[in-house]
Each structure stands twice: as structure tokens, then as C-alpha cells.
Amino acid sequence: MPCLDIPSRLAFVDLETTGANPRTDRITEIGLVLVDGEQVETWSSLVNPGIEISPVISELTGITNAMVESAPAFATLAETVLSRLRERLFIAHNARFDYGFLKQE
């Protein structure tokens, strides 16, 4: 059986958002699991989306307006997130969704 050449630098990404449209909705939480060979690091942050989180989304994600009120805006976290993702294979349960929101931000 052939051996797969899997990159050693991986980024597992998960976002929570205010909805499903990256043009009108915003990120409320970002979580990363970063793999460098045998080393694993986790990083996460709540994000102030700058818009209200609907009760339906709060019920779905468990994230409320009160929880993100004092969280940083994504613009404050952008460089940190980018530096953690740089030169890694981007992996997500729904990569198109998560990548779309990150790209829009």
C-alpha cells in the first residue's frame, strides 16, 4: 500500500458565527488545533461580531451577546490568526464555510 505524504504542519479550524452568510454574518468564536509533527497546540477566542446574535444562533452555539460583549473584534485577532494558519494545511469539518468567513473578515 502506498504511503501518503501528509504535511506535518496542520491547522484544524472551527468557527461559530451569527449565521450562514459570510457577507452579512460575522464570526463569534474561532478555535484552532495546530499540529507540528508530534507537537499539538490549541488556541481559541470569542469574537465580538459587532452585530446581534439571534436567539436561534445562541441556542445552537451556546454563545450569547453578553459573552462576546467584551471580546475582541476579529480585526484585533486577524494577524494572530493569520500567523497561526500560515504555511499549514487548512482542515475543517466544513472548510468552504469556515474559509469563506475567514476570507471575508
Phi and psi restraints in degrees (range 20) as a CNS / XPLOR table:
assign (resid 1 and name C) (resid 2 and name N)
       (resid 2 and name CA) (resid 2 and name C) 1.0 -67.8 20.0 2
assign (resid 2 and name N) (resid 2 and name CA)
       (resid 2 and name C) (resid 3 and name N) 1.0 147.9 20.0 2
assign (resid 2 and name C) (resid 3 and name N)
       (resid 3 and name CA) (resid 3 and name C) 1.0 -88.0 20.0 2
assign (resid 3 and name N) (resid 3 and name CA)
       (resid 3 and name C) (resid 4 and name N) 1.0 131.7 20.0 2
assign (resid 3 and name C) (resid 4 and name N)
       (resid 4 and name CA) (resid 4 and name C) 1.0 -80.4 20.0 2
assign (resid 4 and name N) (resid 4 and name CA)
       (resid 4 and name C) (resid 5 and name N) 1.0 139.4 20.0 2
assign (resid 4 and name C) (resid 5 and name N)
       (resid 5 and name CA) (resid 5 and name C) 1.0 -92.6 20.0 2
assign (resid 5 and name N) (resid 5 and name CA)
       (resid 5 and name C) (resid 6 and name N) 1.0 87.7 20.0 2
assign (resid 5 and name C) (resid 6 and name N)
       (resid 6 and name CA) (resid 6 and name C) 1.0 -90.6 20.0 2
assign (resid 6 and name N) (resid 6 and name CA)
       (resid 6 and name C) (resid 7 and name N) 1.0 128.1 20.0 2
assign (resid 6 and name C) (resid 7 and name N)
       (resid 7 and name CA) (resid 7 and name C) 1.0 -57.3 20.0 2
assign (resid 7 and name N) (resid 7 and name CA)
       (resid 7 and name C) (resid 8 and name N) 1.0 148.8 20.0 2
assign (resid 7 and name C) (resid 8 and name N)
       (resid 8 and name CA) (resid 8 and name C) 1.0 -87.8 20.0 2
assign (resid 8 and name N) (resid 8 and name CA)
       (resid 8 and name C) (resid 9 and name N) 1.0 -12.0 20.0 2
assign (resid 8 and name C) (resid 9 and name N)
       (resid 9 and name CA) (resid 9 and name C) 1.0 -109.0 20.0 2
assign (resid 9 and name N) (resid 9 and name CA)
       (resid 9 and name C) (resid 10 and name N) 1.0 106.2 20.0 2
assign (resid 9 and name C) (resid 10 and name N)
       (resid 10 and name CA) (resid 10 and name C) 1.0 -120.6 20.0 2
assign (resid 10 and name N) (resid 10 and name CA)
       (resid 10 and name C) (resid 11 and name N) 1.0 150.0 20.0 2
assign (resid 10 and name C) (resid 11 and name N)
       (resid 11 and name CA) (resid 11 and name C) 1.0 -130.6 20.0 2
assign (resid 11 and name N) (resid 11 and name CA)
       (resid 11 and name C) (resid 12 and name N) 1.0 111.8 20.0 2
assign (resid 11 and name C) (resid 12 and name N)
       (resid 12 and name CA) (resid 12 and name C) 1.0 -91.0 20.0 2
assign (resid 12 and name N) (resid 12 and name CA)
       (resid 12 and name C) (resid 13 and name N) 1.0 122.6 20.0 2
assign (resid 12 and name C) (resid 13 and name N)
       (resid 13 and name CA) (resid 13 and name C) 1.0 -118.4 20.0 2
assign (resid 13 and name N) (resid 13 and name CA)
       (resid 13 and name C) (resid 14 and name N) 1.0 137.6 20.0 2
assign (resid 13 and name C) (resid 14 and name N)
       (resid 14 and name CA) (resid 14 and name C) 1.0 -141.1 20.0 2
assign (resid 14 and name N) (resid 14 and name CA)
       (resid 14 and name C) (resid 15 and name N) 1.0 130.8 20.0 2
assign (resid 14 and name C) (resid 15 and name N)
       (resid 15 and name CA) (resid 15 and name C) 1.0 -119.1 20.0 2
assign (resid 15 and name N) (resid 15 and name CA)
       (resid 15 and name C) (resid 16 and name N) 1.0 151.0 20.0 2
assign (resid 15 and name C) (resid 16 and name N)
       (resid 16 and name CA) (resid 16 and name C) 1.0 -115.6 20.0 2
assign (resid 16 and name N) (resid 16 and name CA)
       (resid 16 and name C) (resid 17 and name N) 1.0 144.8 20.0 2
assign (resid 16 and name C) (resid 17 and name N)
       (resid 17 and name CA) (resid 17 and name C) 1.0 -138.9 20.0 2
assign (resid 17 and name N) (resid 17 and name CA)
       (resid 17 and name C) (resid 18 and name N) 1.0 172.1 20.0 2
assign (resid 17 and name C) (resid 18 and name N)
       (resid 18 and name CA) (resid 18 and name C) 1.0 -81.6 20.0 2
assign (resid 18 and name N) (resid 18 and name CA)
       (resid 18 and name C) (resid 19 and name N) 1.0 -6.1 20.0 2
assign (resid 18 and name C) (resid 19 and name N)
       (resid 19 and name CA) (resid 19 and name C) 1.0 176.2 20.0 2
assign (resid 19 and name N) (resid 19 and name CA)
       (resid 19 and name C) (resid 20 and name N) 1.0 -162.8 20.0 2
assign (resid 19 and name C) (resid 20 and name N)
       (resid 20 and name CA) (resid 20 and name C) 1.0 -104.2 20.0 2
assign (resid 20 and name N) (resid 20 and name CA)
       (resid 20 and name C) (resid 21 and name N) 1.0 -3.7 20.0 2
assign (resid 20 and name C) (resid 21 and name N)
       (resid 21 and name CA) (resid 21 and name C) 1.0 -107.4 20.0 2
assign (resid 21 and name N) (resid 21 and name CA)
       (resid 21 and name C) (resid 22 and name N) 1.0 111.6 20.0 2
assign (resid 21 and name C) (resid 22 and name N)
       (resid 22 and name CA) (resid 22 and name C) 1.0 -64.8 20.0 2
assign (resid 22 and name N) (resid 22 and name CA)
       (resid 22 and name C) (resid 23 and name N) 1.0 -15.7 20.0 2
assign (resid 22 and name C) (resid 23 and name N)
       (resid 23 and name CA) (resid 23 and name C) 1.0 -81.2 20.0 2
assign (resid 23 and name N) (resid 23 and name CA)
       (resid 23 and name C) (resid 24 and name N) 1.0 -29.2 20.0 2
assign (resid 23 and name C) (resid 24 and name N)
       (resid 24 and name CA) (resid 24 and name C) 1.0 -117.9 20.0 2
assign (resid 24 and name N) (resid 24 and name CA)
       (resid 24 and name C) (resid 25 and name N) 1.0 -20.2 20.0 2
assign (resid 24 and name C) (resid 25 and name N)
       (resid 25 and name CA) (resid 25 and name C) 1.0 -102.0 20.0 2
assign (resid 25 and name N) (resid 25 and name CA)
       (resid 25 and name C) (resid 26 and name N) 1.0 168.6 20.0 2
assign (resid 25 and name C) (resid 26 and name N)
       (resid 26 and name CA) (resid 26 and name C) 1.0 -135.5 20.0 2
assign (resid 26 and name N) (resid 26 and name CA)
       (resid 26 and name C) (resid 27 and name N) 1.0 162.6 20.0 2
assign (resid 26 and name C) (resid 27 and name N)
       (resid 27 and name CA) (resid 27 and name C) 1.0 -75.7 20.0 2
assign (resid 27 and name N) (resid 27 and name CA)
       (resid 27 and name C) (resid 28 and name N) 1.0 137.3 20.0 2
assign (resid 27 and name C) (resid 28 and name N)
       (resid 28 and name CA) (resid 28 and name C) 1.0 -113.8 20.0 2
assign (resid 28 and name N) (resid 28 and name CA)
       (resid 28 and name C) (resid 29 and name N) 1.0 -19.3 20.0 2
assign (resid 28 and name C) (resid 29 and name N)
       (resid 29 and name CA) (resid 29 and name C) 1.0 -157.7 20.0 2
assign (resid 29 and name N) (resid 29 and name CA)
       (resid 29 and name C) (resid 30 and name N) 1.0 142.7 20.0 2
assign (resid 29 and name C) (resid 30 and name N)
       (resid 30 and name CA) (resid 30 and name C) 1.0 -129.1 20.0 2
assign (resid 30 and name N) (resid 30 and name CA)
       (resid 30 and name C) (resid 31 and name N) 1.0 135.4 20.0 2
assign (resid 30 and name C) (resid 31 and name N)
       (resid 31 and name CA) (resid 31 and name C) 1.0 -131.0 20.0 2
assign (resid 31 and name N) (resid 31 and name CA)
       (resid 31 and name C) (resid 32 and name N) 1.0 136.2 20.0 2
assign (resid 31 and name C) (resid 32 and name N)
       (resid 32 and name CA) (resid 32 and name C) 1.0 -128.8 20.0 2
assign (resid 32 and name N) (resid 32 and name CA)
       (resid 32 and name C) (resid 33 and name N) 1.0 139.9 20.0 2
assign (resid 32 and name C) (resid 33 and name N)
       (resid 33 and name CA) (resid 33 and name C) 1.0 -118.8 20.0 2
assign (resid 33 and name N) (resid 33 and name CA)
       (resid 33 and name C) (resid 34 and name N) 1.0 115.9 20.0 2
assign (resid 33 and name C) (resid 34 and name N)
       (resid 34 and name CA) (resid 34 and name C) 1.0 -106.4 20.0 2
assign (resid 34 and name N) (resid 34 and name CA)
       (resid 34 and name C) (resid 35 and name N) 1.0 127.6 20.0 2
assign (resid 34 and name C) (resid 35 and name N)
       (resid 35 and name CA) (resid 35 and name C) 1.0 -117.0 20.0 2
assign (resid 35 and name N) (resid 35 and name CA)
       (resid 35 and name C) (resid 36 and name N) 1.0 126.4 20.0 2
assign (resid 35 and name C) (resid 36 and name N)
       (resid 36 and name CA) (resid 36 and name C) 1.0 -125.1 20.0 2
assign (resid 36 and name N) (resid 36 and name CA)
       (resid 36 and name C) (resid 37 and name N) 1.0 91.5 20.0 2
assign (resid 36 and name C) (resid 37 and name N)
       (resid 37 and name CA) (resid 37 and name C) 1.0 61.4 20.0 2
assign (resid 37 and name N) (resid 37 and name CA)
       (resid 37 and name C) (resid 38 and name N) 1.0 -112.8 20.0 2
assign (resid 37 and name C) (resid 38 and name N)
       (resid 38 and name CA) (resid 38 and name C) 1.0 -90.2 20.0 2
assign (resid 38 and name N) (resid 38 and name CA)
       (resid 38 and name C) (resid 39 and name N) 1.0 -11.5 20.0 2
assign (resid 38 and name C) (resid 39 and name N)
       (resid 39 and name CA) (resid 39 and name C) 1.0 -89.7 20.0 2
assign (resid 39 and name N) (resid 39 and name CA)
       (resid 39 and name C) (resid 40 and name N) 1.0 136.5 20.0 2
assign (resid 39 and name C) (resid 40 and name N)
       (resid 40 and name CA) (resid 40 and name C) 1.0 -127.8 20.0 2
assign (resid 40 and name N) (resid 40 and name CA)
       (resid 40 and name C) (resid 41 and name N) 1.0 131.3 20.0 2
assign (resid 40 and name C) (resid 41 and name N)
       (resid 41 and name CA) (resid 41 and name C) 1.0 -128.8 20.0 2
assign (resid 41 and name N) (resid 41 and name CA)
       (resid 41 and name C) (resid 42 and name N) 1.0 140.9 20.0 2
assign (resid 41 and name C) (resid 42 and name N)
       (resid 42 and name CA) (resid 42 and name C) 1.0 -113.6 20.0 2
assign (resid 42 and name N) (resid 42 and name CA)
       (resid 42 and name C) (resid 43 and name N) 1.0 148.2 20.0 2
assign (resid 42 and name C) (resid 43 and name N)
       (resid 43 and name CA) (resid 43 and name C) 1.0 -149.5 20.0 2
assign (resid 43 and name N) (resid 43 and name CA)
       (resid 43 and name C) (resid 44 and name N) 1.0 137.7 20.0 2
assign (resid 43 and name C) (resid 44 and name N)
       (resid 44 and name CA) (resid 44 and name C) 1.0 -152.6 20.0 2
assign (resid 44 and name N) (resid 44 and name CA)
       (resid 44 and name C) (resid 45 and name N) 1.0 159.2 20.0 2
assign (resid 44 and name C) (resid 45 and name N)
       (resid 45 and name CA) (resid 45 and name C) 1.0 -156.8 20.0 2
assign (resid 45 and name N) (resid 45 and name CA)
       (resid 45 and name C) (resid 46 and name N) 1.0 140.8 20.0 2
assign (resid 45 and name C) (resid 46 and name N)
       (resid 46 and name CA) (resid 46 and name C) 1.0 -70.8 20.0 2
assign (resid 46 and name N) (resid 46 and name CA)
       (resid 46 and name C) (resid 47 and name N) 1.0 155.6 20.0 2
assign (resid 46 and name C) (resid 47 and name N)
       (resid 47 and name CA) (resid 47 and name C) 1.0 -133.3 20.0 2
assign (resid 47 and name N) (resid 47 and name CA)
       (resid 47 and name C) (resid 48 and name N) 1.0 131.6 20.0 2
assign (resid 47 and name C) (resid 48 and name N)
       (resid 48 and name CA) (resid 48 and name C) 1.0 -77.6 20.0 2
assign (resid 48 and name N) (resid 48 and name CA)
       (resid 48 and name C) (resid 49 and name N) 1.0 112.5 20.0 2
assign (resid 48 and name C) (resid 49 and name N)
       (resid 49 and name CA) (resid 49 and name C) 1.0 -76.6 20.0 2
assign (resid 49 and name N) (resid 49 and name CA)
       (resid 49 and name C) (resid 50 and name N) 1.0 -13.7 20.0 2
assign (resid 49 and name C) (resid 50 and name N)
       (resid 50 and name CA) (resid 50 and name C) 1.0 77.2 20.0 2
assign (resid 50 and name N) (resid 50 and name CA)
       (resid 50 and name C) (resid 51 and name N) 1.0 2.1 20.0 2
assign (resid 50 and name C) (resid 51 and name N)
       (resid 51 and name CA) (resid 51 and name C) 1.0 -136.8 20.0 2
assign (resid 51 and name N) (resid 51 and name CA)
       (resid 51 and name C) (resid 52 and name N) 1.0 163.1 20.0 2
assign (resid 51 and name C) (resid 52 and name N)
       (resid 52 and name CA) (resid 52 and name C) 1.0 -69.6 20.0 2
assign (resid 52 and name N) (resid 52 and name CA)
       (resid 52 and name C) (resid 53 and name N) 1.0 143.8 20.0 2
assign (resid 52 and name C) (resid 53 and name N)
       (resid 53 and name CA) (resid 53 and name C) 1.0 -94.0 20.0 2
assign (resid 53 and name N) (resid 53 and name CA)
       (resid 53 and name C) (resid 54 and name N) 1.0 124.8 20.0 2
assign (resid 53 and name C) (resid 54 and name N)
       (resid 54 and name CA) (resid 54 and name C) 1.0 -69.8 20.0 2
assign (resid 54 and name N) (resid 54 and name CA)
       (resid 54 and name C) (resid 55 and name N) 1.0 154.7 20.0 2
assign (resid 54 and name C) (resid 55 and name N)
       (resid 55 and name CA) (resid 55 and name C) 1.0 -56.1 20.0 2
assign (resid 55 and name N) (resid 55 and name CA)
       (resid 55 and name C) (resid 56 and name N) 1.0 -35.3 20.0 2
assign (resid 55 and name C) (resid 56 and name N)
       (resid 56 and name CA) (resid 56 and name C) 1.0 -63.2 20.0 2
assign (resid 56 and name N) (resid 56 and name CA)
       (resid 56 and name C) (resid 57 and name N) 1.0 -45.0 20.0 2
assign (resid 56 and name C) (resid 57 and name N)
       (resid 57 and name CA) (resid 57 and name C) 1.0 -69.1 20.0 2
assign (resid 57 and name N) (resid 57 and name CA)
       (resid 57 and name C) (resid 58 and name N) 1.0 -40.1 20.0 2
assign (resid 57 and name C) (resid 58 and name N)
       (resid 58 and name CA) (resid 58 and name C) 1.0 -59.6 20.0 2
assign (resid 58 and name N) (resid 58 and name CA)
       (resid 58 and name C) (resid 59 and name N) 1.0 -41.2 20.0 2
assign (resid 58 and name C) (resid 59 and name N)
       (resid 59 and name CA) (resid 59 and name C) 1.0 -63.6 20.0 2
assign (resid 59 and name N) (resid 59 and name CA)
       (resid 59 and name C) (resid 60 and name N) 1.0 -41.2 20.0 2
assign (resid 59 and name C) (resid 60 and name N)
       (resid 60 and name CA) (resid 60 and name C) 1.0 -69.4 20.0 2
assign (resid 60 and name N) (resid 60 and name CA)
       (resid 60 and name C) (resid 61 and name N) 1.0 -44.6 20.0 2
assign (resid 60 and name C) (resid 61 and name N)
       (resid 61 and name CA) (resid 61 and name C) 1.0 -98.3 20.0 2
assign (resid 61 and name N) (resid 61 and name CA)
       (resid 61 and name C) (resid 62 and name N) 1.0 -22.4 20.0 2
assign (resid 61 and name C) (resid 62 and name N)
       (resid 62 and name CA) (resid 62 and name C) 1.0 82.1 20.0 2
assign (resid 62 and name N) (resid 62 and name CA)
       (resid 62 and name C) (resid 63 and name N) 1.0 5.3 20.0 2
assign (resid 62 and name C) (resid 63 and name N)
       (resid 63 and name CA) (resid 63 and name C) 1.0 -102.3 20.0 2
assign (resid 63 and name N) (resid 63 and name CA)
       (resid 63 and name C) (resid 64 and name N) 1.0 125.9 20.0 2
assign (resid 63 and name C) (resid 64 and name N)
       (resid 64 and name CA) (resid 64 and name C) 1.0 -108.9 20.0 2
assign (resid 64 and name N) (resid 64 and name CA)
       (resid 64 and name C) (resid 65 and name N) 1.0 166.3 20.0 2
assign (resid 64 and name C) (resid 65 and name N)
       (resid 65 and name CA) (resid 65 and name C) 1.0 -59.4 20.0 2
assign (resid 65 and name N) (resid 65 and name CA)
       (resid 65 and name C) (resid 66 and name N) 1.0 -38.5 20.0 2
assign (resid 65 and name C) (resid 66 and name N)
       (resid 66 and name CA) (resid 66 and name C) 1.0 -63.6 20.0 2
assign (resid 66 and name N) (resid 66 and name CA)
       (resid 66 and name C) (resid 67 and name N) 1.0 -35.9 20.0 2
assign (resid 66 and name C) (resid 67 and name N)
       (resid 67 and name CA) (resid 67 and name C) 1.0 -66.8 20.0 2
assign (resid 67 and name N) (resid 67 and name CA)
       (resid 67 and name C) (resid 68 and name N) 1.0 -34.5 20.0 2
assign (resid 67 and name C) (resid 68 and name N)
       (resid 68 and name CA) (resid 68 and name C) 1.0 -97.4 20.0 2
assign (resid 68 and name N) (resid 68 and name CA)
       (resid 68 and name C) (resid 69 and name N) 1.0 -4.4 20.0 2
assign (resid 68 and name C) (resid 69 and name N)
       (resid 69 and name CA) (resid 69 and name C) 1.0 -53.5 20.0 2
assign (resid 69 and name N) (resid 69 and name CA)
       (resid 69 and name C) (resid 70 and name N) 1.0 -43.1 20.0 2
assign (resid 69 and name C) (resid 70 and name N)
       (resid 70 and name CA) (resid 70 and name C) 1.0 -103.5 20.0 2
assign (resid 70 and name N) (resid 70 and name CA)
       (resid 70 and name C) (resid 71 and name N) 1.0 8.7 20.0 2
assign (resid 70 and name C) (resid 71 and name N)
       (resid 71 and name CA) (resid 71 and name C) 1.0 -75.4 20.0 2
assign (resid 71 and name N) (resid 71 and name CA)
       (resid 71 and name C) (resid 72 and name N) 1.0 156.3 20.0 2
assign (resid 71 and name C) (resid 72 and name N)
       (resid 72 and name CA) (resid 72 and name C) 1.0 -69.7 20.0 2
assign (resid 72 and name N) (resid 72 and name CA)
       (resid 72 and name C) (resid 73 and name N) 1.0 151.4 20.0 2
assign (resid 72 and name C) (resid 73 and name N)
       (resid 73 and name CA) (resid 73 and name C) 1.0 -70.6 20.0 2
assign (resid 73 and name N) (resid 73 and name CA)
       (resid 73 and name C) (resid 74 and name N) 1.0 157.3 20.0 2
assign (resid 73 and name C) (resid 74 and name N)
       (resid 74 and name CA) (resid 74 and name C) 1.0 -59.2 20.0 2
assign (resid 74 and name N) (resid 74 and name CA)
       (resid 74 and name C) (resid 75 and name N) 1.0 -36.6 20.0 2
assign (resid 74 and name C) (resid 75 and name N)
       (resid 75 and name CA) (resid 75 and name C) 1.0 -55.5 20.0 2
assign (resid 75 and name N) (resid 75 and name CA)
       (resid 75 and name C) (resid 76 and name N) 1.0 -34.0 20.0 2
assign (resid 75 and name C) (resid 76 and name N)
       (resid 76 and name CA) (resid 76 and name C) 1.0 -69.7 20.0 2
assign (resid 76 and name N) (resid 76 and name CA)
       (resid 76 and name C) (resid 77 and name N) 1.0 -31.4 20.0 2
assign (resid 76 and name C) (resid 77 and name N)
       (resid 77 and name CA) (resid 77 and name C) 1.0 -94.0 20.0 2
assign (resid 77 and name N) (resid 77 and name CA)
       (resid 77 and name C) (resid 78 and name N) 1.0 -12.7 20.0 2
assign (resid 77 and name C) (resid 78 and name N)
       (resid 78 and name CA) (resid 78 and name C) 1.0 -53.7 20.0 2
assign (resid 78 and name N) (resid 78 and name CA)
       (resid 78 and name C) (resid 79 and name N) 1.0 -48.2 20.0 2
assign (resid 78 and name C) (resid 79 and name N)
       (resid 79 and name CA) (resid 79 and name C) 1.0 -65.1 20.0 2
assign (resid 79 and name N) (resid 79 and name CA)
       (resid 79 and name C) (resid 80 and name N) 1.0 -39.5 20.0 2
assign (resid 79 and name C) (resid 80 and name N)
       (resid 80 and name CA) (resid 80 and name C) 1.0 -62.4 20.0 2
assign (resid 80 and name N) (resid 80 and name CA)
       (resid 80 and name C) (resid 81 and name N) 1.0 -45.9 20.0 2
assign (resid 80 and name C) (resid 81 and name N)
       (resid 81 and name CA) (resid 81 and name C) 1.0 -63.1 20.0 2
assign (resid 81 and name N) (resid 81 and name CA)
       (resid 81 and name C) (resid 82 and name N) 1.0 -47.9 20.0 2
assign (resid 81 and name C) (resid 82 and name N)
       (resid 82 and name CA) (resid 82 and name C) 1.0 -59.4 20.0 2
assign (resid 82 and name N) (resid 82 and name CA)
       (resid 82 and name C) (resid 83 and name N) 1.0 -44.3 20.0 2
assign (resid 82 and name C) (resid 83 and name N)
       (resid 83 and name CA) (resid 83 and name C) 1.0 -65.4 20.0 2
assign (resid 83 and name N) (resid 83 and name CA)
       (resid 83 and name C) (resid 84 and name N) 1.0 -32.4 20.0 2
assign (resid 83 and name C) (resid 84 and name N)
       (resid 84 and name CA) (resid 84 and name C) 1.0 -75.0 20.0 2
assign (resid 84 and name N) (resid 84 and name CA)
       (resid 84 and name C) (resid 85 and name N) 1.0 -30.0 20.0 2
assign (resid 84 and name C) (resid 85 and name N)
       (resid 85 and name CA) (resid 85 and name C) 1.0 -86.9 20.0 2
assign (resid 85 and name N) (resid 85 and name CA)
       (resid 85 and name C) (resid 86 and name N) 1.0 -22.5 20.0 2
assign (resid 85 and name C) (resid 86 and name N)
       (resid 86 and name CA) (resid 86 and name C) 1.0 -54.9 20.0 2
assign (resid 86 and name N) (resid 86 and name CA)
       (resid 86 and name C) (resid 87 and name N) 1.0 133.2 20.0 2
assign (resid 86 and name C) (resid 87 and name N)
       (resid 87 and name CA) (resid 87 and name C) 1.0 59.8 20.0 2
assign (resid 87 and name N) (resid 87 and name CA)
       (resid 87 and name C) (resid 88 and name N) 1.0 33.6 20.0 2
assign (resid 87 and name C) (resid 88 and name N)
       (resid 88 and name CA) (resid 88 and name C) 1.0 -124.6 20.0 2
assign (resid 88 and name N) (resid 88 and name CA)
       (resid 88 and name C) (resid 89 and name N) 1.0 154.1 20.0 2
assign (resid 88 and name C) (resid 89 and name N)
       (resid 89 and name CA) (resid 89 and name C) 1.0 -75.8 20.0 2
assign (resid 89 and name N) (resid 89 and name CA)
       (resid 89 and name C) (resid 90 and name N) 1.0 122.2 20.0 2
assign (resid 89 and name C) (resid 90 and name N)
       (resid 90 and name CA) (resid 90 and name C) 1.0 -82.7 20.0 2
assign (resid 90 and name N) (resid 90 and name CA)
       (resid 90 and name C) (resid 91 and name N) 1.0 119.1 20.0 2
assign (resid 90 and name C) (resid 91 and name N)
       (resid 91 and name CA) (resid 91 and name C) 1.0 -127.1 20.0 2
assign (resid 91 and name N) (resid 91 and name CA)
       (resid 91 and name C) (resid 92 and name N) 1.0 131.5 20.0 2
assign (resid 91 and name C) (resid 92 and name N)
       (resid 92 and name CA) (resid 92 and name C) 1.0 -153.8 20.0 2
assign (resid 92 and name N) (resid 92 and name CA)
       (resid 92 and name C) (resid 93 and name N) 1.0 153.9 20.0 2
assign (resid 92 and name C) (resid 93 and name N)
       (resid 93 and name CA) (resid 93 and name C) 1.0 -57.9 20.0 2
assign (resid 93 and name N) (resid 93 and name CA)
       (resid 93 and name C) (resid 94 and name N) 1.0 -43.8 20.0 2
assign (resid 93 and name C) (resid 94 and name N)
       (resid 94 and name CA) (resid 94 and name C) 1.0 -127.8 20.0 2
assign (resid 94 and name N) (resid 94 and name CA)
       (resid 94 and name C) (resid 95 and name N) 1.0 77.1 20.0 2
assign (resid 94 and name C) (resid 95 and name N)
       (resid 95 and name CA) (resid 95 and name C) 1.0 -58.4 20.0 2
assign (resid 95 and name N) (resid 95 and name CA)
       (resid 95 and name C) (resid 96 and name N) 1.0 -39.9 20.0 2
assign (resid 95 and name C) (resid 96 and name N)
       (resid 96 and name CA) (resid 96 and name C) 1.0 -60.7 20.0 2
assign (resid 96 and name N) (resid 96 and name CA)
       (resid 96 and name C) (resid 97 and name N) 1.0 -42.0 20.0 2
assign (resid 96 and name C) (resid 97 and name N)
       (resid 97 and name CA) (resid 97 and name C) 1.0 -63.7 20.0 2
assign (resid 97 and name N) (resid 97 and name CA)
       (resid 97 and name C) (resid 98 and name N) 1.0 -55.6 20.0 2
assign (resid 97 and name C) (resid 98 and name N)
       (resid 98 and name CA) (resid 98 and name C) 1.0 -63.8 20.0 2
assign (resid 98 and name N) (resid 98 and name CA)
       (resid 98 and name C) (resid 99 and name N) 1.0 -44.3 20.0 2
assign (resid 98 and name C) (resid 99 and name N)
       (resid 99 and name CA) (resid 99 and name C) 1.0 -64.2 20.0 2
assign (resid 99 and name N) (resid 99 and name CA)
       (resid 99 and name C) (resid 100 and name N) 1.0 -39.3 20.0 2
assign (resid 99 and name C) (resid 100 and name N)
       (resid 100 and name CA) (resid 100 and name C) 1.0 -59.6 20.0 2
assign (resid 100 and name N) (resid 100 and name CA)
       (resid 100 and name C) (resid 101 and name N) 1.0 -42.1 20.0 2
assign (resid 100 and name C) (resid 101 and name N)
       (resid 101 and name CA) (resid 101 and name C) 1.0 -68.8 20.0 2
assign (resid 101 and name N) (resid 101 and name CA)
       (resid 101 and name C) (resid 102 and name N) 1.0 -42.4 20.0 2
assign (resid 101 and name C) (resid 102 and name N)
       (resid 102 and name CA) (resid 102 and name C) 1.0 -64.1 20.0 2
assign (resid 102 and name N) (resid 102 and name CA)
       (resid 102 and name C) (resid 103 and name N) 1.0 -42.8 20.0 2
assign (resid 102 and name C) (resid 103 and name N)
       (resid 103 and name CA) (resid 103 and name C) 1.0 -62.6 20.0 2
assign (resid 103 and name N) (resid 103 and name CA)
       (resid 103 and name C) (resid 104 and name N) 1.0 -41.9 20.0 2
assign (resid 103 and name C) (resid 104 and name N)
       (resid 104 and name CA) (resid 104 and name C) 1.0 -64.6 20.0 2
assign (resid 104 and name N) (resid 104 and name CA)
       (resid 104 and name C) (resid 105 and name N) 1.0 -40.6 20.0 2
